[in-house]
């Protein structure tokens, strides 16, 4: 049964258009929030204010939710590629889709300097560079990156955690990644987000991020 708060949020969102960001899961949102604080600190609260968690790679759920939004709303749905054959959904009625060129959003956290800073490792510790050189595809190997499982490498019991003797805090790594270390895909995605945010009126209210699980 709808609560008073949810009904009030529905009334608010039906009154005027807004920009809505759709993400697959809470970890995606935390990574994007960290990058937003690095790349667009002034816009970060608005970019993540209406982030909707889909509970997986579910573009159809994003479209269903977006259709219930107020006229004039704009949205961006950020998706992992997952499998090489995953189709890029087409934009529909103000909702656009962005699919990473690499398999997972976590692929963009595999920056040795950022991991070292996030874990406060000494600059003389080059174990990460050696491990990443062994594990990662070449920068220009697009096919290799589309297949590469970054979640396995960064997992709590994955090769990097075993090497360093501790789990890797992904949101902290994202915050520690400098703008010039971020892949062009990340800069492109934030450009799309900024364009969408600036195309709708600023809102006098702020709702909580919601989940569609």
Secondary structure, DSSP 8 states (H G I E B T S, - for coil): ---HHHHHHHHHHHHS--EEEEESSHHHHHHHHHHHHHH-TTTHHHHHHT-EE-SSS-HHHHHHHHHTS-TT-EEEEEE---STT------BTTEEEEE-SSS-GGGGG--HHHHHHHTT--TT--HHHHHHHHHS--TT-HHHHHH--HHHHHSTTSHHHHHHTS---HHHHHHH--GGGS-HHHHHHHHHHHHHHHTS---S-----EE--
